[in-house]
């Protein structure tokens, strides 16, 4: 079986590279494709085998040689457009389209999950992270009309490695995952950064690392240049996200999905609860994680050591309990192939 894995973002690219490596070890042929990533990236991710714009890919001759196409794009609307273009071209050429599979990679719940599904309905197979998502989709779609074709759904686990790349550092390290547009309240991100700076000043034996979870421009500073900064408040260099998640003592964020890696690797999680559980803050999916804390409940960084780990039952349902995702994918694709031959 030859698989083409398409991505256009840092998280998506890293997931495709990891999936390709595991499948290659199992004897499957995997090709990665997508446009070059722009700006500084939090992950050290190799370039795809085929560097191409996603919309140009639909007509590329390589697609005639693959058994299945995995679409992992930042905007699910792009998935919908690609499917329509590709299947339209196959129909015009009287060719059989390859099996299409896709999924959000990060765990979604409720309205966000069903909205994401609605944009991937043209795919043959939907990948979700955990059994919680798969069961939610069953509940949310059980009375949909039979005329509305639903893709098969499988849960394949998290998109990052099962094991941490390194052990926690000897010196205590708080890794703060800074998001691009969250928190959405005016001035809230600046307030969060000021709190981190204050904590760093109070405890010079700690390192507080500011890690963007998205691409960024070298000229864009997190803190104003004239703001007094603690010596132990440090901006992370590009490509260091996974090593920092492995070496941190604790990981703080409002709702970055990468905090799930810290949770799965046994680090102390801090999901900032000051902004509530709202879809606009992307915090709805963290309900039940056992790691939500208000900033004022943490007087200083030493108090972080007393905070609990994530709720393991919740974490398992979100995807941590699944360690054979690539195997599940191959079995599901093979089953779809057999169905098409009957």
Residue pairs with C-beta under 8 A, 6 or more apart in sequence:
1 28
1 29
1 67
1 68
1 330
1 333
1 334
2 28
2 29
2 30
2 31
2 65
2 66
2 67
2 68
3 20
3 23
3 28
3 29
3 30
3 31
3 66
3 67
3 68
3 69
3 70
3 333
4 30
4 31
4 32
4 33
4 62
4 63
4 66
4 68
4 69
4 70
4 98
5 16
5 19
5 20
5 30
5 31
5 32
5 33
5 70
5 72
6 16
6 32
6 33
6 34
6 54
6 57
6 69
6 70
6 71
6 72
6 73
6 82
7 13
7 15
7 16
7 32
7 33
7 34
7 48
7 72
7 73
8 34
8 35
8 54
8 73
8 74
8 78
9 37
9 73
9 74
10 37
10 41
10 42
10 43
10 45
10 214
10 215
11 43
11 105
11 106
11 159
11 257
11 258
12 34
12 72
12 73
12 74
12 105
13 32
13 34
13 37
13 43
13 45
13 48
14 43
14 45
14 159
14 160
15 72
15 105
15 159
15 160
16 32
16 34
16 48
16 70
16 72
17 32
17 45
17 46
18 159
18 160
18 161
19 30
19 70
19 325
19 326
19 329
20 30
20 31
20 32
22 326
23 30
23 326
23 329
23 330
24 30
26 326
26 327
26 330
28 330
31 49
31 50
31 62
31 66
32 48
32 49
32 50
33 48
33 49
33 50
33 51
33 52
33 57
33 62
34 48
34 50
34 51
34 52
34 54
35 51
35 52
35 53
35 54
36 47
36 51
37 45
37 215
38 215
39 215
39 216
39 217
39 218
40 212
40 215
40 216
40 217
40 218
40 238
41 215
41 238
41 239
42 211
42 212
42 213
42 214
42 215
42 236
42 238
42 239
42 240
42 241
43 239
43 241
43 242
44 238
44 239
44 240
44 242
50 57
50 60
50 62
52 60
54 73
54 78
54 82
55 81
55 82
55 85
57 63
57 82
58 82
58 85
58 86
58 89
59 85
59 89
63 69
63 86
63 98
64 95
66 98
67 98
67 99
67 333
67 337
68 98
68 99
68 100
68 101
68 333
69 86
69 98
69 99
69 100
69 101
70 101
70 102
71 79
71 82
71 83
71 100
71 101
71 102
71 123
72 102
72 103
72 105
73 79
73 82
76 102
76 104
76 116
76 119
76 120
77 119
79 102
79 119
79 120
79 123
80 119
80 120
80 122
83 100
83 122
83 123
84 122
86 97
86 100
87 97
87 122
90 96
90 97
99 124
99 125
99 333
99 336
99 337
99 340
100 122
100 123
100 124
100 125
101 123
101 124
101 125
101 126
101 127
101 151
101 329
101 332
101 333
102 120
102 123
102 125
102 126
102 127
103 120
103 126
103 127
103 128
103 129
103 156
104 113
104 116
104 128
104 129
105 127
105 129
105 159
106 129
106 159
106 257
106 260
106 285
107 128
107 129
107 130
107 132
107 133
107 257
107 260
107 285
107 318
107 319
108 116
108 128
108 133
108 285
109 132
109 133
109 136
109 284
109 285
109 287
110 136
110 279
110 284
111 279
112 279
112 284
112 285
113 128
113 133
113 136
113 137
113 140
114 137
114 140
114 141
117 126
117 137
117 141
120 126
120 151
121 148
121 149
121 150
121 151
123 151
124 151
124 152
124 336
125 151
125 152
125 153
125 154
125 332
125 333
125 336
126 137
126 151
126 152
126 153
126 154
127 154
127 155
127 156
127 329
128 134
128 137
128 153
128 154
128 155
128 156
129 155
129 156
129 157
129 158
129 159
129 318
129 319
129 322
130 155
130 157
130 316
130 317
130 318
130 319
130 320
130 321
130 322
131 155
131 317
131 321
131 322
132 317
132 318
133 155
133 318
134 153
134 154
134 155
137 153
138 153
141 150
144 150
152 332
152 335
152 336
154 328
154 329
154 332
155 319
155 322
155 328
156 319
156 322
156 325
156 326
156 328
156 329
157 319
157 320
157 321
157 322
157 323
157 324
157 325
158 260
158 261
158 264
158 318
158 319
158 320
158 322
160 242
160 258
160 260
160 261
160 264
161 242
162 264
162 323
163 265
164 245
164 246
164 261
164 265
164 266
165 242
165 243
165 246
166 243
166 246
166 247
167 246
167 247
168 246
168 247
168 248
168 249
168 267
169 247
169 248
169 249
171 205
171 206
171 207
172 205
172 206
172 207
172 249
172 301
172 305
173 206
173 207
173 208
173 209
173 244
173 247
173 248
173 249
173 250
174 196
174 199
174 206
174 207
174 208
174 209
174 248
174 249
174 250
174 251
174 252
174 301
174 304
175 209
175 211
175 244
175 245
175 248
175 250
175 251
175 252
175 262
176 192
176 196
176 208
176 209
176 210
176 211
176 251
176 252
176 253
177 211
177 212
177 213
177 251
177 252
177 253
177 256
177 258
177 259
178 189
178 193
178 210
178 211
178 212
178 213
178 222
178 253
179 212
179 213
179 214
179 253
179 254
179 255
179 256
180 212
180 213
180 214
182 254
182 255
182 281
182 282
183 189
183 192
183 254
183 272
183 274
183 275
183 281
184 275
184 280
184 281
185 275
188 274
188 275
192 254
192 272
192 295
193 210
193 222
193 223
195 295
196 208
196 210
196 233
196 252
197 208
197 223
197 227
197 228
197 229
197 230
197 233
199 206
199 208
199 298
199 300
199 301
200 206
200 207
200 208
200 230
200 232
200 233
200 301
201 230
202 300
202 301
203 300
203 301
203 302
204 230
204 231
204 232
206 232
206 301
207 232
207 234
208 230
208 232
208 233
208 234
208 301
209 234
209 235
209 236
209 244
209 248
210 222
210 233
210 234
210 235
210 236
211 236
211 240
211 241
211 244
212 222
212 236
213 241
213 253
213 256
213 257
213 258
222 235
223 229
236 244
241 258
242 261
245 251
245 258
245 261
245 262
245 265
245 267
246 265
248 262
248 267
249 267
249 268
249 304
249 305
250 262
250 267
250 268
250 269
250 270
250 304
250 305
250 307
251 259
251 262
251 263
251 267
251 268
251 269
251 270
252 269
252 270
252 272
253 259
253 270
253 271
253 272
254 271
254 272
254 275
254 281
254 282
254 283
255 271
255 281
255 282
255 283
255 285
255 286
259 269
259 271
260 315
260 318
260 319
260 320
262 268
262 269
263 269
263 289
263 291
263 309
263 310
263 315
263 320
264 315
264 320
266 309
268 304
268 305
268 307
268 308
268 309
269 289
269 291
269 309
269 310
270 291
270 293
270 298
270 304
270 307
271 283
271 286
271 289
271 291
271 292
271 293
272 292
272 293
272 294
272 295
273 283
273 292
273 293
273 294
274 294
274 295
275 281
275 283
276 283
277 283
277 284
277 286
277 287
277 292
278 284
283 292
285 318
286 292
288 311
288 314
289 310
289 311
289 314
289 315
290 308
290 309
290 310
290 311
290 314
291 307
291 308
291 309
291 310
291 311
293 307
298 304
298 307
312 320
322 328
